[in-house]
Amino acid sequence: MNSLKGKAVLCQSGGPTAVINASACGVIQTVLANPDTFTGIYGGLNGILGVLREELFDISKENPSEIDRLKRTPSAALGSCRHKLRGLDESKADYERILDVFKAHDIRYFFYIGGNDSMDTADKLGALARETDYEMIAVGVPKTIDNDLVCTDHCPGYGSVAKFNATAVMEAGRDTEALWTHDTTTVHEVMGRNAGWIAASTGLARRSDQDAPHIILLPEVPFEKDLFVAKVRECLDRYNRCFVACGEGVKTPDGRYLGEAGGEFAKDAFGHTQLGGAANTLRAIIETEVGVKARTNRAGTAQRNAMHFASKTDVEEAYLVGKAAVETAIRGISGKMVTLERASGGGDYTCTTGLADLQEVANGVKMVPPEFISEDGFGITDAFREYATPLIRGQADLEIGDDGLPIYARLAKHMVARKSGSDYKIR
């Protein structure tokens, strides 16, 4: 155990998930259980933006039962953001501002729940703290439905979105099967900008040859129209229908996104091309080239916040990484992200936690490996099924109200008085 004592601050970043609040609960409850190390815990309102703006709230003043309810609450209860801090040379003033806020409130522990960009921010902030001799521990907590963080077997959030989409495809596939004489093909688009882990998970729905999806399009496999059209025709000959699952990040052989939305140069706050039109593009191809009617399904943000059908395994592991992050900090370890490590060998699925360097996580992207993709590029292998099936098992516990709907946590967010001076202009 280290001798550093002070407050902790917890932030959430990026797209919400069904289980990101379970990770927050793991952090909060473990911090509150260790008063010898932590003098309190604050939340950053809307992630790192809340720290930059000195918009902090005192989590220790929240009702304990409401904190516990976070384990059964989707989205990001502390508020999230898509604000990316650049390198230390370019955005040093922002990092210095964060440290000034930390110093003003005696914040010595920083827990950041997020993906690659969040781990990069935590890494650079820790580097500046060391450079300026400010004692602070930064630990990352993994979060992304995309499942594309390196160094970890899988990511909290993935199991639940996989369970949701596999079931959605299973059910919508039965719809197409029943009405193929009119709605002959269906294209189901899922999230996944660069990696096809979510699209691949829809393949879990295919228990028999008849079941949807008949075609899976992954960003890892360049989209070639002629091959796709031929595969659709093959499915129509065999099943009288065709169900296609596609990732939003599917690209043509020249590297262009199939579903670029809002024009060629439409970008989001991170500078990423805005996606969301892959299904519409595929529908046009099917109707024009094959000559049959196609419908499109897009779950949108509902797929990543579906706590009503979240994986129990996912919830438990999300809490586990939050708890492990605090235990890591108590040991005096900084500059790491908690990882999930699957036990090797036969027997039942088990998973423990490990640690990876923040810098290594920030600079990598984990793609779906070739051994998980079928030889023709339009499906998954048994190896992927063995990998993903344990992650979707079990049903998350829900608290249901008298009206028949889930009861979710809502934090009171008692704001903390500013101590660091005037407002800060976000760069």
C-alpha positions as CSV (number, residue, x, y, z in Angstrom):
1,M,0.0,0.0,0.0
2,N,1.3,3.5,-0.9
3,S,1.3,6.4,1.5
4,L,-0.3,8.9,-0.9
5,K,-3.6,10.2,0.5
6,G,-6.1,12.5,-1.2
7,K,-9.3,12.7,-3.2
8,A,-10.1,10.7,-6.3
9,V,-11.8,12.0,-9.4
10,L,-13.8,9.7,-11.7
11,C,-14.6,10.5,-15.3
12,Q,-16.5,8.7,-18.1
13,S,-15.8,9.3,-21.8
14,G,-17.0,8.4,-25.3
15,G,-20.1,6.5,-26.3
16,P,-22.1,5.1,-23.4
17,T,-22.7,1.4,-22.9
18,A,-25.0,-0.8,-20.9
19,V,-22.3,-1.5,-18.3
20,I,-20.1,1.6,-18.1
21,N,-22.0,2.6,-14.9
22,A,-21.2,-0.8,-13.4
23,S,-17.5,0.0,-13.8
24,A,-18.2,3.4,-12.2
25,C,-20.0,1.6,-9.3
26,G,-16.9,-0.6,-8.8
27,V,-14.7,2.4,-8.6
28,I,-16.9,4.4,-6.3
29,Q,-17.7,1.6,-3.8
30,T,-14.1,0.6,-3.6
31,V,-12.9,4.1,-3.0
32,L,-15.5,4.7,-0.3
33,A,-14.5,1.4,1.4
34,N,-10.9,2.7,1.7
35,P,-10.9,6.0,3.7
36,D,-7.3,5.5,4.8
37,T,-6.3,6.2,1.2
38,F,-9.1,8.4,-0.2
39,T,-10.4,11.5,1.4
40,G,-13.3,11.6,-1.0
41,I,-14.3,11.1,-4.6
42,Y,-15.5,13.6,-7.1
43,G,-17.1,13.1,-10.5
44,G,-16.2,15.0,-13.6
45,L,-19.4,16.3,-15.2
46,N,-19.2,15.2,-18.8
47,G,-15.9,13.6,-18.6
48,I,-12.6,15.5,-19.0
49,L,-14.6,18.6,-20.0
50,G,-15.9,18.7,-16.4
51,V,-12.4,18.8,-15.1
52,L,-11.3,21.5,-17.5
53,R,-14.4,23.6,-16.6
54,E,-14.0,22.7,-12.9
55,E,-17.5,21.3,-12.9
56,L,-17.0,18.6,-10.3
57,F,-19.6,17.0,-8.0
58,D,-19.2,15.2,-4.7
59,I,-20.0,11.5,-5.3
60,S,-19.5,10.7,-1.6
61,K,-22.7,12.7,-0.9
62,E,-24.8,10.5,-3.1
63,N,-27.3,8.1,-1.6
64,P,-25.5,4.7,-1.3
65,S,-28.5,2.8,-2.7
66,E,-28.4,5.1,-5.8
67,I,-24.7,4.3,-6.2
68,D,-25.5,0.6,-6.0
69,R,-28.2,1.0,-8.6
70,L,-25.6,2.1,-11.1
71,K,-24.8,-1.6,-11.6
72,R,-28.2,-1.9,-13.2
73,T,-28.3,1.4,-15.1
74,P,-27.2,2.0,-18.7
75,S,-25.5,5.0,-20.3
76,A,-23.0,7.3,-18.5
77,A,-24.6,8.5,-15.3
78,L,-21.7,11.0,-14.6
79,G,-22.1,12.5,-18.1
80,S,-19.7,11.7,-21.0
81,C,-18.0,13.7,-23.8
82,R,-16.1,13.3,-27.0
83,H,-13.5,15.8,-26.2
84,K,-10.0,14.7,-27.2
85,L,-6.9,16.3,-25.8
86,R,-4.0,16.4,-28.3
87,G,-0.4,15.9,-27.6
88,L,1.4,17.6,-24.7
89,D,3.2,20.0,-27.0
90,E,0.0,21.1,-28.7
91,S,-2.4,21.1,-25.8
92,K,-0.1,21.5,-22.8
93,A,-2.2,24.4,-21.4
94,D,-5.2,22.0,-21.2
95,Y,-3.2,19.4,-19.3
96,E,-1.8,22.1,-17.0
97,R,-5.3,23.3,-16.4
98,I,-6.3,19.8,-15.3
99,L,-3.4,19.6,-12.9
100,D,-4.3,23.0,-11.5
101,V,-7.8,21.8,-10.8
102,F,-6.4,18.7,-9.2
103,K,-4.1,20.7,-7.0
104,A,-6.9,23.1,-5.9
105,H,-9.0,20.2,-4.7
106,D,-6.2,17.9,-3.5
107,I,-7.1,15.3,-6.1
108,R,-4.4,12.6,-6.2
109,Y,-6.1,9.8,-8.0
110,F,-7.5,9.9,-11.5
111,F,-9.8,7.1,-12.8
112,Y,-10.8,7.4,-16.4
113,I,-13.4,5.0,-17.9
114,G,-13.1,5.0,-21.7
115,G,-11.4,3.8,-24.9
116,N,-8.1,4.6,-26.7
117,D,-8.4,8.3,-26.6
118,S,-9.2,8.3,-22.9
119,M,-6.2,6.1,-22.1
120,D,-4.1,8.5,-24.1
121,T,-5.3,11.4,-22.0
122,A,-4.6,9.6,-18.8
123,D,-1.2,8.6,-20.0
124,K,-0.2,12.2,-21.0
125,L,-1.7,13.7,-17.8
126,G,0.4,11.2,-15.7
127,A,3.5,12.2,-17.7
128,L,3.0,15.9,-17.0
129,A,2.4,15.2,-13.3
130,R,5.7,13.4,-13.1
131,E,7.4,16.2,-15.0
132,T,6.1,18.8,-12.6
133,D,6.6,16.6,-9.4
134,Y,2.9,16.5,-8.6
135,E,2.2,13.2,-6.9
136,M,-0.8,11.7,-8.7
137,I,-1.9,8.2,-9.7
138,A,-3.7,7.7,-13.0
139,V,-5.4,4.4,-13.8
140,G,-7.6,3.6,-16.9
141,V,-10.7,1.5,-16.9
142,P,-11.6,-0.1,-20.3
143,K,-14.8,0.6,-22.0
144,T,-16.0,0.2,-25.5
145,I,-18.7,-1.8,-27.3
146,D,-16.3,-2.0,-30.3
147,N,-14.1,-4.5,-28.4
148,D,-11.0,-3.0,-30.2
149,L,-8.7,-2.1,-27.3
150,V,-5.4,-4.0,-27.4
151,C,-3.9,-5.8,-24.4
152,T,-7.2,-7.0,-23.1
153,D,-9.0,-10.2,-24.1
154,H,-12.3,-8.3,-24.5
155,C,-13.8,-5.0,-23.3
156,P,-16.7,-4.3,-20.9
157,G,-19.7,-3.3,-23.0
158,Y,-19.0,-5.7,-25.8
159,G,-20.8,-8.7,-24.4
160,S,-24.0,-6.8,-24.0
161,V,-24.1,-5.2,-27.4
162,A,-23.2,-8.6,-28.9
163,K,-26.1,-10.2,-27.0
164,F,-28.5,-7.5,-28.2
165,N,-27.5,-7.6,-31.8
166,A,-27.4,-11.3,-32.1
167,T,-30.9,-11.5,-30.7
168,A,-32.1,-8.7,-32.9
169,V,-30.8,-10.5,-36.0
170,M,-32.3,-13.8,-34.8
171,E,-35.7,-12.2,-34.4
172,A,-35.6,-10.0,-37.5
173,G,-34.4,-13.0,-39.5
174,R,-37.6,-14.8,-38.6
175,D,-39.5,-11.8,-39.9
176,T,-37.8,-12.0,-43.2
177,E,-38.3,-15.8,-43.3
178,A,-42.0,-15.4,-42.8
179,L,-42.5,-12.6,-45.4
180,W,-39.8,-13.4,-48.0
181,T,-42.4,-13.3,-50.8
182,H,-42.7,-9.5,-50.2
183,D,-39.7,-8.4,-48.0
184,T,-37.1,-10.7,-49.7
185,T,-33.9,-9.3,-48.1
186,T,-33.0,-7.4,-45.0
187,V,-29.8,-5.5,-44.1
188,H,-29.1,-5.0,-40.4
189,E,-26.4,-2.4,-39.7
190,V,-24.5,-2.4,-36.5
191,M,-21.9,-0.1,-34.9
192,G,-18.2,-0.7,-35.3
193,R,-16.1,2.0,-37.0
194,N,-12.8,0.3,-37.6
195,A,-13.2,-3.3,-36.3
196,G,-15.9,-5.8,-37.0
197,W,-16.4,-7.4,-33.5
198,I,-20.0,-6.3,-33.3
199,A,-20.9,-7.4,-36.8
200,A,-19.2,-10.7,-36.1
201,S,-21.3,-11.2,-33.0
202,T,-24.5,-11.3,-35.1
203,G,-23.2,-14.7,-36.4
204,L,-23.9,-16.2,-33.0
205,A,-27.6,-16.1,-34.1
206,R,-27.0,-18.6,-36.8
207,R,-27.6,-22.0,-35.1
208,S,-28.7,-23.7,-38.3
209,D,-28.1,-23.1,-42.0
210,Q,-31.5,-21.5,-42.4
211,D,-31.0,-18.9,-39.7
212,A,-30.0,-15.3,-40.2
213,P,-27.5,-13.8,-40.9
214,H,-26.7,-15.4,-44.2
215,I,-24.0,-12.8,-44.9
216,I,-21.8,-10.8,-42.5
217,L,-19.8,-7.8,-43.8
218,L,-16.8,-6.9,-41.6
219,P,-14.6,-3.8,-41.9
220,E,-11.6,-6.2,-42.0
221,V,-12.8,-7.6,-45.3
222,P,-12.8,-5.1,-48.2
223,F,-16.2,-4.8,-49.8
224,E,-16.3,-5.9,-53.4
225,K,-19.7,-5.3,-55.0
226,D,-19.6,-8.2,-57.6
227,L,-18.7,-10.8,-54.9
228,F,-21.5,-9.4,-52.6
229,V,-24.1,-9.5,-55.4
230,A,-23.1,-13.1,-56.3
231,K,-23.4,-14.1,-52.6
232,V,-26.9,-12.5,-52.3
233,R,-28.1,-14.4,-55.4
234,E,-26.6,-17.6,-54.0
235,C,-28.6,-17.1,-50.7
236,L,-31.8,-16.4,-52.7
237,D,-31.4,-19.6,-54.7
238,R,-30.8,-21.6,-51.5
239,Y,-33.3,-19.9,-49.0
240,N,-35.6,-17.7,-51.1
241,R,-34.4,-14.9,-48.9
242,C,-31.2,-13.2,-47.7
243,F,-30.4,-11.5,-44.4
244,V,-27.3,-9.4,-44.3
245,A,-25.5,-8.0,-41.2
246,C,-23.0,-5.3,-41.8
247,G,-20.7,-3.1,-39.7
248,E,-21.0,0.6,-40.2
249,G,-17.2,0.7,-40.9
250,V,-17.2,-1.5,-44.0
251,K,-14.8,-0.2,-46.6
252,T,-14.3,-0.6,-50.3
253,P,-10.9,-1.9,-51.6
254,D,-9.6,1.7,-52.0
255,G,-10.3,2.4,-48.3
256,R,-13.5,4.5,-48.7
257,Y,-16.3,3.9,-46.2
258,L,-19.3,2.3,-47.8
259,G,-21.6,4.4,-45.7
260,E,-20.1,7.8,-45.5
261,A,-22.8,10.2,-44.3
262,G,-23.1,13.9,-44.7
263,G,-20.7,14.3,-47.6
264,E,-17.1,13.1,-48.2
265,F,-15.5,15.2,-45.5
266,A,-18.1,15.1,-42.7
267,K,-16.2,14.6,-39.5
268,D,-17.1,14.2,-35.8
269,A,-15.4,15.9,-32.8
270,F,-12.5,13.5,-33.0
271,G,-12.0,14.1,-36.7
272,H,-13.5,10.7,-37.7
273,T,-15.7,10.4,-40.7
274,Q,-19.3,10.3,-39.7
275,L,-20.9,6.9,-40.6
276,G,-24.4,5.5,-40.7
277,G,-25.3,4.8,-44.3
278,A,-23.9,1.4,-45.1
279,A,-27.3,-0.3,-44.9
280,N,-28.8,2.2,-47.3
281,T,-26.0,1.7,-49.8
282,L,-26.4,-2.0,-49.6
283,R,-30.1,-1.8,-50.1
284,A,-29.6,0.3,-53.2
285,I,-27.1,-2.3,-54.5
286,I,-29.5,-5.2,-53.8
287,E,-32.5,-3.6,-55.4
288,T,-30.6,-2.3,-58.4
289,E,-28.3,-5.3,-59.1
290,V,-30.3,-8.2,-57.8
291,G,-33.8,-6.8,-58.5
292,V,-35.5,-7.8,-55.2
293,K,-36.9,-5.6,-52.4
294,A,-34.6,-4.9,-49.4
295,R,-35.4,-3.5,-46.0
296,T,-32.9,-1.9,-43.6
297,N,-32.6,-2.1,-39.8
298,R,-30.5,0.2,-37.7
299,A,-30.6,-0.1,-33.9
300,G,-28.5,3.1,-33.5
301,T,-27.7,4.1,-29.9
302,A,-30.3,1.6,-28.6
303,Q,-27.9,-1.3,-29.1
304,R,-25.2,0.1,-26.8
305,N,-27.6,1.1,-24.0
306,A,-29.8,-2.0,-23.9
307,M,-29.6,-2.8,-20.2
308,H,-32.9,-4.6,-20.4
309,F,-31.1,-7.4,-22.3
310,A,-27.5,-6.9,-21.0
311,S,-25.2,-9.8,-20.4
312,K,-24.8,-10.8,-16.8
313,T,-21.2,-11.7,-17.5
314,D,-20.6,-8.3,-18.9
315,V,-22.1,-6.5,-15.9
316,E,-20.0,-8.5,-13.5
317,E,-16.8,-8.0,-15.4
318,A,-17.5,-4.3,-15.8
319,Y,-17.8,-3.9,-12.0
320,L,-14.7,-6.1,-11.6
321,V,-12.4,-3.8,-13.7
322,G,-13.6,-0.7,-11.8
323,K,-12.9,-2.4,-8.5
324,A,-9.5,-3.6,-9.7
325,A,-8.6,-0.1,-10.9
326,V,-8.9,1.3,-7.3
327,E,-7.0,-1.7,-5.9
328,T,-4.3,-1.0,-8.4
329,A,-4.1,2.6,-7.3
330,I,-4.0,1.7,-3.6
331,R,-0.9,-0.3,-4.4
332,G,0.7,2.8,-5.8
333,I,0.7,1.7,-9.4
334,S,0.1,4.4,-12.0
335,G,0.1,4.6,-15.8
336,K,-1.8,1.4,-16.3
337,M,-5.2,0.2,-17.7
338,V,-6.9,-2.7,-16.1
339,T,-7.3,-5.6,-18.6
340,L,-9.5,-8.7,-18.7
341,E,-7.6,-12.0,-19.0
342,R,-9.3,-15.2,-20.0
343,A,-8.1,-18.4,-18.4
344,S,-6.4,-20.6,-21.0
345,G,-7.1,-24.3,-21.4
346,G,-10.3,-26.4,-21.2
347,G,-13.1,-26.2,-18.7
348,D,-15.6,-23.5,-17.9
349,Y,-15.0,-19.9,-18.8
350,T,-13.2,-17.9,-16.2
351,C,-11.7,-14.4,-16.3
352,T,-9.3,-12.4,-14.1
353,T,-7.8,-8.9,-14.4
354,G,-4.4,-7.8,-15.4
355,L,-2.6,-4.5,-16.2
356,A,-1.3,-2.9,-19.4
357,D,0.6,0.3,-20.1
358,L,-1.7,3.2,-20.9
359,Q,0.6,4.2,-23.8
360,E,0.4,0.8,-25.4
361,V,-3.4,0.7,-25.2
362,A,-3.7,4.3,-26.6
363,N,-1.7,3.5,-29.7
364,G,-3.3,0.3,-30.8
365,V,-6.4,-1.1,-32.4
366,K,-7.4,-4.8,-32.1
367,M,-9.0,-6.0,-35.3
368,V,-11.0,-9.3,-35.7
369,P,-8.2,-11.8,-36.5
370,P,-8.3,-13.9,-39.7
371,E,-8.9,-17.1,-37.7
372,F,-12.3,-15.7,-36.6
373,I,-13.4,-14.9,-40.2
374,S,-14.8,-17.6,-42.6
375,E,-12.7,-18.5,-45.7
376,D,-15.1,-16.6,-48.1
377,G,-15.1,-13.5,-45.9
378,F,-18.9,-13.5,-45.4
379,G,-19.2,-15.2,-42.0
380,I,-17.6,-16.3,-38.7
381,T,-15.7,-19.5,-37.7
382,D,-16.3,-21.8,-34.8
383,A,-13.2,-20.2,-33.1
384,F,-15.0,-16.9,-33.0
385,R,-18.2,-18.6,-31.6
386,E,-16.1,-20.2,-28.8
387,Y,-14.5,-16.8,-28.1
388,A,-17.8,-14.7,-28.0
389,T,-20.4,-17.1,-26.6
390,P,-19.2,-16.9,-22.9
391,L,-19.3,-13.1,-23.0
392,I,-23.1,-13.0,-23.7
393,R,-24.2,-15.5,-21.1
394,G,-26.6,-14.7,-18.3
395,Q,-29.2,-12.0,-17.9
396,A,-28.4,-8.8,-16.1
397,D,-30.5,-8.2,-13.0
398,L,-33.1,-5.4,-13.3
399,E,-35.1,-3.5,-10.8
400,I,-38.6,-3.2,-12.2
401,G,-41.1,-0.5,-11.1
402,D,-44.8,-0.9,-10.5
403,D,-45.4,0.5,-14.0
404,G,-43.6,-2.5,-15.5
405,L,-40.5,-0.5,-16.6
406,P,-36.9,-0.6,-15.2
407,I,-35.8,1.7,-12.5
408,Y,-32.5,3.4,-13.3
409,A,-30.2,5.5,-11.1
410,R,-30.1,9.2,-11.3
411,L,-27.3,10.9,-9.3
412,A,-28.1,14.1,-7.4
413,K,-24.7,15.6,-8.5
414,H,-24.0,18.0,-5.6
415,M,-21.6,20.4,-7.3
416,V,-18.3,21.4,-5.6
417,A,-17.4,25.0,-5.2
418,R,-14.7,26.2,-7.6
419,K,-11.3,26.9,-6.1
420,S,-8.9,27.3,-9.1
421,G,-9.9,30.8,-10.2
422,S,-11.7,32.1,-13.3
423,D,-13.4,30.1,-16.1
424,Y,-11.2,28.3,-18.5
425,K,-11.6,28.6,-22.2
426,I,-11.6,25.1,-23.7
427,R,-9.2,24.8,-26.6
